[in-house]
Amino acid sequence: MPKRLPYRATTASGNRFDFDFPLHPETGSAVHVANLLDAVLATLDREIRQLGPMSNGDVLQAVAMALAVRTRILPGDPARMGGLSAHLLAEALAAPTVPGPGNVSPEEPRDVH
């Protein structure tokens, strides 16, 4: 059975989301993955608070560019590394996600995500 990483994210507005991420078969440590994910999301939250209002598109674009930079600086065939990154991203985006009870509807405008 494939390894999974259950993960709970709580937004600044208080919305909660429970994810069930698939892990690559060659994952070295699920704990390291979870800790680094925590650190990346905390850093994003901190920087967004300091920089002020910005569009969701700007955030996603910066995160996509960061993934591209990390992918290209890793040793190995760039095409294979790009394929692996694309595969991992597609699997993460397809991971089952359960919104928490009482979450603000995505259609409702709000200042904090």
Secondary structure, DSSP 4 states (H G I P E B T S, - for coil): ---EEEEEEE-TTS-EEEEEEE--TT-S-HHHHHHHHHHHHHHHHHHHHHH----HHHHHHHHHHHHHHHHHHSSS-HHHHHHHHHHHHHHHHTS-EEEPTTPPPTTS--S--
